[in-house]
């Protein structure tokens, strides 16, 4: 059933009595029935002058700079908490692209008005409403008409050709000549060298004679890291009997050699770059995202038949570092990072990689994986970070990227905002020998342990 707030707006704005009668019989349609080039998005934005509804095609990126230039405004996306308040106020799961519902002024992208028919959110979860253009145009009679959207298809996102990553990274950096950086990637990124603790762990990884005492010695040489590992093992998430008194105890009794080695590596790298002071509104904080992805990846691997499982430790490390490129972008492009955040907020329907490529010419996946290569990190991690959003990726070590893809999108489907969820192809589950229903159940169990996972994420932040 169409919410009365929606049907009333459509009927009251229709001057043709016969059409109004038809409008009363409007039915909801399934999202899959809506052609992607006919779907209309609405984003609520605000500045000191007030709030505004921004309406544009769903297959486009909202160019915030162009919109503000056309309107002479300084609009940014409305905060998620304010959106929730409006949804509750109007008893809708989502607010449709109908200005009459909120009474707020609206601006519509001109390309919307060239569609013969439009599909928009109905206010009922999982349902859309179909409108002919003449009806929809009547509803937008008072809206400003401008051109401010960019077709996503025109953004040449490089998903799989890694041979071009270094060239694109350097090209992007050369756009910002004030950095006065013209040397190779290691110098260009101006990032600190690989931390000494991480270097020691990398050497330990390839040493066939390495044992628990060697790892404990490395971790204990870093007091902060040592305290985090012990706190981690003491977490009620692991329900370890008795008190954990040392790193050696944490390895032997609770976490195991592989997990402590990769956890320590992730923590050492994570502390290399400072967390940016801001992030897109509504997204999980950096270490919470890392914690969710690492634990989700580990949980999914545990239900894959043993003979088909990717290496747990490196997959866990890949989850922990999956968003490392975000820190690098904030470090390399500080004056522009705020702009990236504002664009991501205004385009919640679009993966952040499109925004980053549109503004910088590169993505966090490209720059993060390239830095891992510079630091001589394991190839499995480099591949996982680079191809984590590419469901079609197959090749050497592809299972590490594939498991990250599934983990990310199952978390997004469960309401943990790490970006818009993408459909998970059946063949991806088959490739990993992973049962889809069992995978969803595992993620559901993780969500129920949210408080414990957030506590562990807090340990990473300290």
C-alpha positions, 0 to 999 in steps of 0.5 A, a space after each residue: 500500500 502506498 503511504 497516504 502522504 505520498 498518494 495525497 501529494 500526487 492526487 492534490 497536484 494533478 489537475 486532470 480529474 481523470 488522471 487523478 482517479 488513475 493516480 488513486 489506483 497507483 501500485 507499488 513495483 519491485 525495485 528490479 522492475 525499474 530500469 536503472 536509467 529511469 530511477 530518480 534519487 533525492 538527497 536532502 541538503 542544507 546550509 545557513 540558508 536552510 534545507 533543500 531537496 536535490 533531485 537527480 538520476 540514480 545512475 549519476 553522481 551529484 556534483 556538489 561543487 557544480 550544484 553550489 555554483 549554480 545556486 550560489 549556496 554552500 550545501 552539504 548533505 543532511 546528517 543521518 540523525 536529522 534524516 532519521 528524525 524526518 523519516 519518523 516524522 512522516 512515518 516513511 522508511 525513505 523520503 521520496 523525491 516529492 517536494 510536497 511531502 516535506 514542503 522544502 524547496 527543491 532543485 531538479 537536474 534537467 536530465 530527469 525531466 527528459 525521462 518519459 517515465 520515472 521510478 522513485 522511492 515510495 516510502 515503503 521499504 523495498 518498493 518503488 512507485 512509477 510515475 509518467 513524466 507529465 505527472 512528475 513534472 507537475 509535482 516539480 512545478 515550483 522546483 529550480 531546474 539546473 544541470 549538476 549531475 555526472 553520469 557514473 558511466 562517464 567516470 572511467 573507474 579502473 577496477 582491474 588493470 593494475 598496471 595503470 595504478 602507478 601512472 594514475 596515482 602520479 597523474 593525480 598527484 601532479 594535479 596538485 602542484 603545490 605539493 612540488 612532488 615529482 619523484 617516484 611513488 615512495 617519495 610522492 606519497 610522503 608517507 613514513 617508512 614501514 614501521 620497525 615492528 611491521 618489518 620484524 613481523 614480515 621477516 618473521 613470517 618468512 622464517 620457517 624456524 620462527 616460533 611463539 617466543 620470537 613473536 612474543 619478543 617482537 610484540 613485547 618490544 612495543 609496550 603499546 602494542 603489547 597492551 593492546 594484544 593482551 587486552 584483545 585476548 582478555 575480551 569477553 568476545 573470546 571468553 578465555 578462562 582465567 586472566 591473560 597475563 602476558 603476550 605469550 599467554 595471549 598467543 598460547 591460550 587464546 589468539 594463536 600465533 597466526 592471529 597475533 602476528 597479523 593483528 600486530 601487523 595491522 595495528 603497527 601499520 594503522 598507527 603509521 598514519 594519523 586518523 583524519 579529523 573528519 569523515 563522511 557523516 554516517 559511516 562507521 569510524 575507521 577502526 570500527 570498519 576495520 574491526 567489522 571487516 576483519 571479524 566478518 572475514 574471519 567468520 566467513 572463512 571458518 565456514 568454508 570447507 577446510 580444503 578450500 579455505 584461504 589462509 585465515 591470517 592473511 585474510 584477517 589482515 586484509 580485512 583489518 587493512 581494507 580501508 588503509 587507502 582512506 588514511 593515505 588519501 587523507 594524508 596526501 590530499 589534506 586540503 581536498 579530503 574534506 571535499 571528498 567527504 562532502 561528495 560521499 555524503 551527498 552521494 550515498 547511492 554511489 560507492 566512494 571509489 567513484 567520488 574519489 576517481 571523479 575528484 582525484 583521478 584515483 581511488 583508495 583501493 589503488 593507492 592503498 594496494 600500491 603502498 602495500 606493494 612499496 612496503 613489500 607486504 604479502 601479495 595476498 594483501 596487495 591483491 585483496 585491497 586492490 580488487 575488494 570491490 570487483 566481484 568479477 576478479 579472478 586470478 592468483 590470490 583472488 579468493 582474498 579479494 572475493 571474501 572481502 567483497 562478500 564480507 563488505 556487502 553482507 555487512 552493508 545489507 545488515 545495516 552497518 554503513 561501510 558503503 552502498 551494498 552491491 549484489 553478491 553474484 551466486 558464482 562468487 559464493 560457488 567459487 569460494 565454496 561458501 553457502 550463502 544462507 550460512 554466510 548471512 547467518 554468520 554475519 547475523 551472529 556477529 551483529 548480535 555481538 556488536 557491543 563486544 566488537 565495538 569494545 575491541 575496536 575501541 582498543 585499536 583506537 587507543 
